[in-house]
């Protein structure tokens, strides 16, 4: 009751004279009734383009609500062709998304623009394919004008036929496709369904014409292994004339074999690759796959067999990274020790130390960091160890890791992480103490943001505001203030929320923050405060948008009557229609 | 796309470092560099991209803000670089060859593994 009274009071302020309104809903407002009101508001819009746009928006909501006939009628009543097509295309998307193909067809066929109509029909055909109606999809695809949309639809149809075992039909459909990527997808699906040498060769040849060699290596190899004969695939790849494409195809098959567990065959195939770089890359791919499968010894042996030192280093570094990420620090160390050059080994040891720290083994991490001779990498490692320990809440250990860092930037990164950890632990004052001597940097700003968030959550908004204001980068400062504002609004602290939002320097960001605050306050039930926040926005358009946002939030929270009253209070016809549409969209089912 | 971005950042950083004399202030390779990255296998296969990277006092500076980059180059020109972000990781290595550089990179993210090569050219001081 208070909320309704607040709305009424606010209306007196917002509206000098109430706009023309549709008849009020009898009883509790339904979506149909709200849409009627939106339509009435839309009809009052003088500008033809804006009116058409509003009609389109309402038509799409009607379609989404299952009112297909009404939706189509409304869209077709739009006189401007561009907006009519746009509305019809949106209607098709909304209806097909709901799995209703039949009512989408007349909407698609009514689209005047050739390309948009084709896209809409392709969307319908894709939905039919998804539903298993391949005959219906074929009929729809046949009606699409030749071009990109038709090719994509044909590819989808061919793939579905291939998956269903209708290989001949799939081949017929694929034959109609006029661009390489779509035809490659279709022929690839056929090669999976029926992995003969001829089908694989056909798919590979077309894939070679498309960027990235789009060929389904893994499923084709899976199908070959299932059929008990992988020889055709290997032979076909060797017949590709272009040396680069041949190497890439062989590499793709080698990786697929490795993923299927056929490591020996994969390695043999990779070793047959003529290009040095491509061969090293293929062997590296197999090593990575073997490591992922837990065959670490095989992976390391394979990595060591790569003759090019740089390529070998890259592979070993990648193995270290993968093992460290998986928490397998012993295996990661094995890989790191195989990197002969000390400077190249340093980042590997650094990564392992960080992983050890993240796992809570700070002592081991610090010992490992100490073994790194290069000062840059040692400092980097200590900073990362400090950060990992700080994130794990081990503040004394993190401080011990950060103290010896010589590089000011790395030291700053480590200390900033510790400061943020203090904030997380509910000790923002300790965090601030650490921050004082640090020079402006991203890490410092992020730590200050974390401290401000912690202070705001603890209810010390004044301190939080001061800390947030001390963030050096204007963008990061405004982002933090906006985030704090919305957080406070969601908690129902309207005064603090508005203060944070108003402290935002950039006008656009401030408008956005106030609009977000208004929406969050409305959701939190603070309608009057939400409206006050919305009204405080200086830019007229942003203010109207914010009021609409409040109405939408009220509708989403089930307070449709209050939302309607607020929307109807908007004087400008387009914004009012927009707000009413938004309410209809946001209304609970 | 994320895998591609991470790994291509790694390649860009590796290449930039190839021109950086990391042990000295204001090395002869400080400045702006364009790095061309070619994804060859995995999530970035077929992708060709170019990045601008700054080298300052032998350290690579990438202002993208979506990743942390660390890396060094040896006196002999061997390069290693590591890229870490909350959503993935990548490593790159290579070698200095006069005024041009080249090498390989590898990365992993939720989109899958990715591998490829990089080359580079200086564009300004």
Interface residues (C-beta under 8 A of the other chain):
Chain A: X211 X212 X213 X214 X248 X251 X252 X255 X277 X278 X280 X281 X282 X284 X285 X288 X309 X310 X311 X313 X314 X315 X317 X318 X321 X322 X325 X341 X343 X344 X346 X347 X350 X351 X374 X376 X377 X380 X442
Chain B: X22 X39 X40 X41 X42 X45 X46 X47 X65 X70 X71 X72 X74 X78 X80 X81 X82 X89 X91 X92 X93 X94 X95 X103 X104 X105 X106 X107 X108 X113 X115 X116 X117
